[in-house]
Amino acid sequence: MIDIERLSATQAQPLLAALCDVLQGCVADGASVGFIDASDRAAIERFWQDKIYSLASGDNQLLVAYQQGVIVATVMVGFSAMPNGRHRAEISKLLVHPRARRQGIARRLMQQAEQLAAEQGKTLLVLDTRSGDVATDLYLSMDWQIAGSIPMYAESTEGVLDATTVMFKLLR
Ligand SMILES: CC(C)(COP(=O)(O)OP(=O)(O)OC[C@H]1O[C@@H](n2cnc3c(N)ncnc32)[C@H](O)[C@@H]1OP(=O)(O)O)[C@@H](O)C(=O)NCCC(=O)NCCS
């Protein structure tokens, strides 16, 4: 059974290690999610610590999926702080630990992330994802559209410069 919860900064702080485990597991598996070296736990901890601080402002929101009481997946919804972008939200850090994949967890997290953004009046969602990754199929199946791709955008865990695909979804 999968439970999805939105975490405040206070709720997320004691779960820092669990959040790092998910991100570290994905990087070790070769995911293109900002990090190259999965063994650099300190960098991964700094990343999540910054994100946890940012939850307090409300500009970022964090959803996590629990399986048997353990966090196995995350997604973040980031709201633009600029006055001309108040209608917009960015989806990031959709991460499912390799041992929890292909059970529909990412799809459920995305549904809830979209619902959360819609409830807060957002009408445009954006994200980017490594070109060719299976995540693109998930987004396309949820009515996201491809805006375009940028070559040589991010270095992979294998040292290759991969393209990224920029996607968007209009919420009605
Ligand atoms: C992409 C990712 C989030 C998918 O998580 P998941 O929980 O396994 O995905 P789901 O089970 O919800 O599958 C949703 C859809 O994604 C696609 N998909 C997911 N894994 C796939 C795979 N191994 N092969 C082909 N399609 C796949 C399918 O379209 C699937 O729909 P279907 O089950 O109806 O065929 C996960 O593989 C992951 O964390 N990858 C590394 C991090 C990453 O790349 N995140 C995206 C950053 S933008």
The ligand as an ORCA input file, in Angstrom:
! r2SCAN-3c Opt
* xyz 0 1
  C      10.759      7.985    -14.055
  C      10.326      7.405    -12.706
  C       9.980      8.560    -11.778
  C       9.113      6.507    -12.912
  O       8.693      6.033    -11.646
  P       7.727      4.753    -11.485
  O       7.061      4.843    -10.174
  O       8.495      3.513    -11.795
  O       6.689      5.021    -12.667
  P       5.199      4.434    -12.767
  O       5.181      3.020    -12.285
  O       4.257      5.399    -12.149
  O       4.998      4.408    -14.349
  C       4.392      5.496    -15.007
  C       4.709      5.446    -16.483
  O       6.088      5.756    -16.704
  C       6.582      5.004    -17.813
  N       7.638      4.113    -17.313
  C       8.111      4.080    -16.054
  N       9.136      3.196    -15.970
  C       9.294      2.669    -17.200
  C      10.199      1.722    -17.747
  N      11.139      1.138    -17.009
  N      10.080      1.425    -19.064
  C       9.151      1.996    -19.827
  N       8.239      2.920    -19.363
  C       8.323      3.246    -18.064
  C       5.406      4.238    -18.376
  O       4.778      5.081    -19.317
  C       4.542      4.093    -17.134
  O       3.184      3.904    -17.449
  P       2.601      2.392    -17.557
  O       2.918      1.745    -16.245
  O       1.142      2.624    -17.764
  O       3.331      1.744    -18.695
  C      11.483      6.536    -12.097
  O      11.927      5.615    -13.071
  C      12.642      7.345    -11.584
  O      12.660      7.783    -10.428
  N      13.663      7.544    -12.439
  C      14.874      8.280    -12.035
  C      14.579      9.723    -11.734
  C      14.004     10.441    -12.911
  O      14.461     10.307    -14.035
  N      12.977     11.236    -12.612
  C      12.349     12.094    -13.592
  C      13.044     13.399    -13.557
  S      12.224     14.585    -14.595
*
